[in-house]
Amino acid sequence: MQQKLHIKVGDTVKVISGESKGQEGKVLTIDRKKMRAIVEGVNLVKKHAKPSAADPQGGIVEKEAGIHISNLMNVVKGQASRIGRKINTEGKLVRYSKKSGEEIK
């Protein structure tokens, strides 16, 4: 069974530790096996690309690398917050911000 994560694709997150500490971005993909996420504009690495039909020039390309999920924190209304789960009035399990108490999507 897959572990439930505190972040989902499309969430805005803040990096709380590591080289990219303090940066914010949107989650593009999540690798549940490796527990890593790719965040837009965060943890950029340089990759040497061979010339191809799609990129005839080749050269050095900057792209986002994965960052461990434990180093990410959800941002709700501009504030980084821990995430909890509760059952709402319709009986559905929803995520909520522990700082402000509001539901997330």
LINRA-V503505 format. One record per pair of residues at least 24 apart in sequence whose ideal C-beta (glycine too) atoms are under 7 Angstrom apart, sorted by the first residue. I is the first residue (numbers start at 1). GAP is how many residues later the second one is. Records with the same first field share a line. If there is no record, write none. Layout:
BEGIN
I = GAP ; GAP
END
This chain:
BEGIN
2 = 30
5 = 25 ; 64
6 = 68 ; 77
7 = 30 ; 62 ; 65 ; 67
11 = 63
12 = 63
13 = 26 ; 59 ; 60 ; 61 ; 62
14 = 59 ; 61 ; 66
15 = 27 ; 52 ; 56 ; 57
16 = 55 ; 57
17 = 54
18 = 49 ; 53
20 = 47
24 = 51
31 = 35
34 = 32
35 = 33 ; 34
36 = 30 ; 31 ; 32 ; 33
37 = 29 ; 30 ; 32 ; 35
38 = 26 ; 28
39 = 25 ; 28
40 = 24
42 = 25
43 = 24
76 = 24 ; 26 ; 28
END
